[in-house]
Amino acid sequence: MPNTCNAPLVGKYWPDAKFYFPVNKDASRRNVESQRKQAKSILSTVRKLTKLRKANPSLGIFGNIRHLHLEKDSRSYIYSRYGKGDAFVLCLNPSDTPRSISVAIENRMTEFKHKKALVPEICSSRSSAIALGKKVSFELPGNYFGLFRIV
């Protein structure tokens, strides 16, 4: 059976186009037009992320990165991106298993100085603001990503 996970999204402008990858059998339902209408679709999410990256220099190639949680067998990753006036925390949990993670915030971490909370910008599921302290606790559902602004 061919892998359709990487299948292209078919659109009304190229319905009969020949692709190198197999096209999903449900292309009449799962296509560019339908994803444009869905606020939580992959296409809409990628567009929001691209717009946010263009508007915030710290998310670009010149932003600094700090690994806050990166352990070999954890299967989750939390890091901060910071730079000229803006700062973010990104949380990833690609596994099916929910994870609870505590991260120590140290005084030397400039992106957190004089900041009070992490406010969700774009997340794969409903997320609330997280208060900042000496330790920050993250509850990451399975198959989750979250991008939080440090405010």
Number of C-alpha atoms within 10 A of each C-alpha: 3 9 10 12 10 10 16 16 17 20 16 10 8 9 11 9 9 9 10 8 13 14 18 19 10 8 16 15 12 14 17 19 15 14 17 15 11 12 11 14 15 13 19 16 18 13 13 15 16 12 11 15 14 12 11 17 19 21 22 15 8 12 16 16 16 13 12 17 17 12 10 8 6 12 14 24 18 21 16 25 22 24 18 11 9 16 24 25 23 19 22 20 20 16 14 11 13 15 16 10 15 12 14 12 15 12 10 8 10 12 21 21 13 9 13 13 17 21 18 19 17 19 18 16 14 9 17 11 13 16 15 17 15 9 12 15 14 14 12 21 20 16 15 19 20 20 22 23 20 25 17
